[in-house]
Amino acid sequence: MAKLAQISGFERSGEPESGAQRAPRLRTRYYAFLSYSHKDKELADWLHRELERFRVPSTLAGKLTANGVVPRRLTPIFRDEQDLSAGGDLAEEIKAALAASQFLVVLCSPTAATSRWTNAEIESFKRTRPEGCVLAAVAAGEPFASDMPGHESEECFPPALRFKYDRRGHQTSKRAEPLAADFRETGEGQRMAFLKLVAGMLGVGLDELVRREQTRRHRRMAWLAAASLAGMAVTSTLAVAAFQARNEAREQRREAEGLVAFMLGDLKDKLEPIGRLDALDGVGSRVLAYYSKQDASELTDAALSQRAKALSLMAQVANSRGDSKTALNLYRQAMSGTAEAVRRNPTDAQAIFDHAQNVFYIGQFAQKGGDLPTAEASMREYQRLARQMVGLQPDNMKYRMEVQYADTDLGVVLSNQRRYPEAVAQFDDALSTMEAISTADPANKSYRQSVAESLTWLGDAERSTGNYGRAIALRQRAVASYNQLYSQTHDVRFRERLIAAERALGYMYAERGQVELAAQQYNAAIADADALTAVEPHNAVWLDNGARSRISFARVLLATGNTRLAAEQASVACQTYRELLSRPAPKSEWRKGWYGCAIVQSGLASAAGQKDQALAAAQQAITAARLAKTSDKVEDSFRLARAYRMVGDIQRDRGDLAAARTAWASGLAVIPNGIPEQPDEIAEHVAIMERLGRSAEAQPLNAKLNSMGYRLSV
C-alpha cells in the first residue's frame, strides 16, 4: 500500500516531536466525527463502540500534549445514524456536528472513496481544521491506488482526503498524507490499528498505550487463572466417573480407529487427486469430531498420529482456501500432537518425519508474514529433525531429501535476512546432498530438478555477496539442467523454470558488463516465454515471466544506450502488465512489473529530451514503488530510492537544482542504514550519494563494487 504517515506521537511523555502539527484547543461538543460509507457499517459499529468505551490510562489523563489536555474518555463520538434527529436538516446538522468536532475519523474503503457524502464531510471539516485533525482508518482497498492506471477501483481515500487545503479552505494540487491506521486483514491487526488511532487523537506515543494494554491483559489472565483453579476443584470429582467409563470405551475405540485409519489413508489418497476441498475437509472434520470426545492424553500412539494427520489435512484445506489464520492455528495444534508422539517414541523416524512437516509449515507461515526470527527458529528445528531421521535410517532416500529441503529452506530464510555468507553455506550443503542423491539415481527427474533448484539458490546467494565468477558458473549449470530436462520430457514446468534461469543469468552478465552474453540469455528467455504463451495465452504466470524478461532486458539496453530496442521490449512488456493489472486481485509481482515499466518509460523519455513526460513517468514510478510491497522491505526501499533518484536527475536536467537535491535526499533517506546490500543496490546507493556531493562517503562502496567487477551503469 502507499506509504502512510505514522501515528507515533511523542518521543517522551508530554513533549511533542519536532514539526508535529498542533490541533486547536476547542470547546467541542463531539470528541470526533466518524465519517463512513454505510456499506462499511459493521466496522463502523465496532470502531464507534470501542472508541466510546475506551478508558484513557490514568497515567496519561490530564497531561498536556500537542493535541491539548488528554481526556479520560473519548466521548462523545458523532455518527449520523445514531446522532441525527429525524426531523432536522440533514446537511446543516452534519455541518454543525463537523464544526463541533475536534477530530474527523474517516473509514476508508473503495466504497467510501466514491461516496460524495463522505467526501463532502471531509471537505467541510478540512476547510476549518488543520489536516493534523483528520485520521484515516483503512478498511479495504489501497491508498493512492488511483495514481496507478487500471487500479482506480482499488482507491480507498476519498478525493478530499488525498489533497491538502490552503488557509482559505481551498483544495490544492499537493498530495496529503493523512495519519492512518491499517485495519485490513493484511495490515497491522485490528487492535493495534485501533490503538494507533487513539494515540493520534491523544497526541501520545503508541508504545504508552500498548504497555497499558499489556498490563490490562495480564490482570485479566490472573483473574482467569484464579477462576480456573476454583473450577478444577469442582471438576476433579467428575474425573473419577470418567475414569470408570474409560475402560468400557476402549474396545469401541479400537473399532472406530480402524475406520479412521481408512479415512486418513486410502480414502484421502483417492480424494486428493480430484482436488475437492469440501470432501477433504469432510474427512478431516469427521476424524476430529471423533477425537474431540476423547482425552488427548489418553490416546494411543496410533490415535495420536491420526489426530495430528487430520489436523494437518484440515490446515492444508484451509490454506488452499486462502484462510491462512485458520491454517496456522490448525498446524500448531497438529504440531502439538506430533511433538507428543516424538516424546513418546524418540527413535521412531516416521513420527519425527510427521513432526518435521508441521514444524516446516509453521516456519513457512512465519516467513510469509515477515516474522523472520520465528521462521529461522522453525527451519533450524526442521533441519535438526531431518538430520535425526537420516541418523536413524541412513539409507532412506525420502529422509535424505528432507535434509536437502531443510538446508534449502533455512538458506532462504537467511537470505531474506540478508545473511548471505550463512545462506551460501546452507545452499552448499543442500547442493552436495542433492548431487549425491541424484548420482545414485541419475534417471530420476525429480532429483535432477532438485539439483537445478539448488544451483539456482546457491548462484543467487553468491551473486548477493559479489562473487560473480561462481554465481555465473552455477547459473550456467542451472540453465543447462533445465534445458536438458525440458528437451527430454517436454514438460512445460521445466521450460517455465528455464525462463527465470535465463533471465537471471542475463542480468548477471549485464552487471559484469558482458552485454552480448546478456542479450543472448534475455532473447532466449523471451523466446521461451513467447512459445509458452502461444500454447496458453491466458496463463498469468507465463505472461508475467515474459514481461519480466522484456522489462529487465529493456533496462539493461537503456543503461547501455540502445534506446530503440529498449523501447520495443518495454512496449510489449508494459501492455502485458496493463492487461494483468486489470484482472481481479492483481498480484504484487505485477505491480513490481508496472514499476519497471515506469522506470524504463521515464528513461526513454529523458533520452529523447521529453522532460515533462520523463518527470511524470518517474513520479508514477514513486507511486508504483509504494504499492509494490514485498516481504523484502530493503528491496522495497531501494525500489523507491531509485525512483526518487530518477526524479532528481530529471529535475536537474530541467534546471531546477533545488528540486533535484530534494528528490535525491528523499531517495537517500529511504535507504536503510547498516543493512547488507546487493551489488545493484550498492550501485544505486553510490549514485545518489555522488549526486549529493558526498563522493568521499561513497568511496568505500565504490571500491567494493570495483572489487566485485560490477560494470552496469545506473
Secondary structure, DSSP 8 states (H G I E B T S, - for coil): ----B----EEETTEE-TT---------SEEEEEE--GGGHHHHHHHHHHHHH-B--TTTTT-EETTEE--SB---EE-HHHHS-TTS-HHHHHHHHHHTEEEEEEEE-HHHHT-HHHHHHHHHHHTTS-GGGEEEEE-SSBTTGGGSTT-GGGB-S-HHHHEEE-TTS-EEEEE---EEEE-STTTT-HHHHHHHHHHHHHT--HHHHHHHHHHHHHHHHHHHHHHHHHHHHHHHHHHHHHHHHHHHHHHHHHHHHHHHHHIIIIIHHHHGGGT-HHHHHHHHHHHHHHHTTS-GGG--HHHHHHHHHHHHHHHHHHHHTT-HHHHHHHHHHHHHHHHHHHHH-TT-HHHHHHHHHHHHHHHHHHHHTT-HHHHHHHHHHHHHHHHHHHHH-TT-HHHHHHHHHHHHHHHHHHHHTT-HHHHHHHHHHHHHHHHHHHHHSTT-HHHHHHHHHHHHHHHHHHHHTT-HHHHHHHHHHHHHHHHHHHHHH--HHHHHHHHHHHHHHHHHHHHTT-HHHHHHHHHHHHHHHHHHHHH-TT-HHHHHHHHHHHHHHHHHHHHTT-HHHHHHHHHHHHHHHHHHHTSSS--HHHHHHHHHHHHHHHHHHHHTT-HHHHHHHHHHHHHHHHH---S-HHHHHHHHHHHHHHHHHHHHHTT-HHHHHHHHHHHHHTS-SS----HHHHHHHHHHHHHTT-HHHHHHHHHHHHHHT-----
